[in-house]
Amino acid sequence: MKLMGILLASTVLVSASPVLAQATARASAQPTQAAAARPWANTALSPDERARLAVAAMTLDEQIQLLRTQSGFGLLSLGVPLPASIPENMRKETPPGALGSAGYVAGVDRLGIPAQQMSDASLGVANLGGILRRGDEATALPASLALASTFNTELAREAGRVVGAEAFAKGFNIQLAGGVNLAREPRNGRNFEYAGEDPLLSGLIIGETIAGIQDKHVVSTIKHYALNNQETGRFVHDARIEEGALRESDLLAFEIANARGRPGSVMCAYNKINGVYACEHPFLLNDVLRNEWSYAGWVMSDWGAVHSMKTALEAGLDQESPQDENYFAGLKAAVESGEISADRVALSAHRILRSLFAVGAIDNVAVKGGAIDQAANAAVAEQVALQGIVLLKNEGGLLPLAATAKKIVVIGGFADRGVLAGGGGSSQVMPYGGSFRDGRGREGISALLAPVYGLSSPLKALQALRPDADIQFDDGSDPARAAALARAADVAIVFATRPEEEGMDAENLLFPFGQDDLIAAVAGANPRTVAVLESGNPTAMPWLSKVGAVLQAWYPGQRGGEAIAKLLTGEVSPSGRLPMTFPASVEQLPRPEIPGFDPTQRTPFGLGKPVAPFGFDMQEGSDVGYRWFERTGAKPLFAFGHGLTYTSFRYANARFNGGADLSATVTLTNTGARAGTEVAQLYAAPPGRTHRLVGWARVELQPGESRTVTVSADPRLLASWYTAASGWRRAGGEYQVYIGRAADAPEGRANVRLNATSQIARTVAGDQ
C-alpha cells in the first residue's frame, strides 16, 4: 500500500473487443435466471473466456464496483482519538466484510465472485503497527535485499509461497508485493522492500517471488511502476530520463519480473516520469505494458496516486485505490453521459476477473482461519537469512568464532531481545512470537509507526550454540563501559541497527544514536571486534579499518537471531553476495544530495508539510549502481556481488563462447577445508558500454571438490534500445566479458565477438 497515500492528506481510449461490447450491452439488462447458471465456473475454459462470461452477466454497477477500492480498515474501529493529520477516507468504521487491511472491494455474491481482500506484503503478510488486525501475526521474512543477496531463484519461489500460503489462510486473495524498483538512491527509505540495483537480479528474484505467491491462489502485484526510486517528494517529483536508458534499466527489471512471475496486477507509482504521472502514463501503461509485453492483468493505482478519471482510464489504469479525492466516484455518470465508454468499464472489469481466475482465486476462495505451518515457514525465513547475510570483511579469519574464544561480549542493537523484523511503513509484519518497538525520539502516531523488532535474540541463540563460553551482554548505551568490557574479552560482537522507513529517505549513510561511535570505541579497545549490521541500505563504515569482521545482516526476519548465531559460530558458512554497491561516500553517487530532501520533513509516511513539485534528471541513465562506478572510475566501499565465505575457491580454465549466443565455462574448485558456496558472476559490455550482469551460477562445493559450470547470458541483457529505430538490437562486434566473484573481481577475461541481431528474445527459458 500505499498506506502512505492513506495517511497523507496521450493515446486514444483503448477500445474493447466486440465480445466485451456485447458483454456491456447485456450488462445493462437486469440479472436473469440464466446468469445464475454461472458458466464461468467451468474450469476447462481459459481465464479470458471465463472473465468474458462473468462480465457479460454483470450490471454496470457491478462492473464499476470492481474498479473502485475502498480502504480495508477504518480507524474509528479502534475507538481512540484520531490526530488531525488522518484523512477522511480513514475516519470511518472498517467496511462490512473487510478483514482490516490495505484495500477491499466487495464481491458479487449472486455471481459467485468473492471480495478482493488486499493486504500489504513483500516481507510477509503485513499488519502495520498491529492496528489493522489486533493480535494478527505472520512469518516475518528477511528484507527483500537479503533475498536478492542469496542469488537463489528457487529460494525466492519458496519465500513467495510462504507469503501466499499465509495470506490465503488469513483470508486474503491479493498481496501488494513484488517491489522491483531499482536502487538508484542508496538512502531510499524503501530499498529494503526491493531487490537491489541490477535489472536481471531484481527481475528474476522478484519474478520468482510473485510466482510463488500466485502458486497459492493469491494475486500478487508488481510495483511501483515505475521509477519510484526515492521517497522524498514521491507524490510530486518528476523523474526525467531518456527512453533508451529507462528501457535498459528500470523497465527491463519490470519486464523480466513480469515474464517470470506473470503478476495478476501492476501497481503504478506516485511520481511523474518525464512530466506525466505514472498512473496516467500512456507510454508506460499502454505502449509498453499492454502492447509490447502483452500484459493481460489489471493496473491498480498506488494509494492516492490518481489525479484524473478520464485521462487515467485512457492511459490504461483499471482500478483506483483508496484516496480522499475519489475520481472514479463519478464513473457511472460519465458512462451515462457518454464521456466514458461502457466498453472501457467492461474491459477493466474483464482484466480484474481474468487475473482472479488465472491464479485460482475464484475457484479457491481464501477464508480467514486456515491452517498455517509456522515452523515450516520460519524454516524458510531462516534459510533466506542464512543464504542472504553477507560477510563483508574477515581479517585474519576472525570468523567463525574460534573454540578458544571463551569470553565473548555482545554489545548493542537490542541483541539480547531480538532483531529488526523489517523497516517502517506499509510492509510492516508483526512477527510470530511477539515483538517490541524502538520508540526513541518518537511520540504520537510516529511512535505507533516505529519499526518492529521480532523476538529472535542473537545473544540467546549464540549462548545456546556456545554453552562452553562466557557470553555477556551490554546494551551499548555507554561506549566507555562497552569498550572496557570488550578490552577484557576474547571477542567483541557489536550489533548496530538502522531502520529505514516508507515515506522518508535517510539523511546520510550513518547509523543513528551514536552507534558508529560505539563500534569505533569497542574496536579501539579490542581489534578482535565483529560488527553485525542490521540495515535496509548500504551504510558508511568510518570504523571499518579498526574491526576484524563485518557481517551485513540486513533485516534478518523471523529467525534472524538464530541465523546470525549459526553464521558467527560457523555452523553455516556465509554465502550471500551484495545486490547493491556500498559507496565509500555520498559524493560518489549520481546525486550526492537527494533531490527535494528536507530533513525537517523526515516523518513517518511523510506526514509533514506539503512538498512543492520538483523534477530532476537521472544523468546515470541505465548505468545504475555498479555500472555508474565503472563509468566514473570511483572505488566503492564494497562492490556489487561481493561476499566472503569461510573457505576459498579457485577459478580455472575460463572459456568464453560467442557468435549467436554468449556463454562462459569455468572450473570451480573449493580449495579450503570447509564446504561452501560460490556465486560465479558473468558480466558483459556491449561495444562502448559499461559491463552488465548477464548471468550467474550458484555452486555448492565440498572441500577439494571441483565442478565445471557453464553460465549462459540472458539475451535481454546483451541488447540495447535504439530509440530512432524504436526497437531492441544487439550490436555486432567485440564484447568485453569476464567471469568472477563480484563486479570488481574478475577471474577470467576475454573479448568475444557476437553477431548483430535485431531479433532479441524478450522471454527466456524459465519464464512463466
Summary of the structure (lengths in Angstrom):
residues: 768
radius of gyration: 25.8
end to end distance: 25.9
largest distance: 83.6
contacts: 2978
relative contact order: 0.12
helix: 32%
strand: 22%
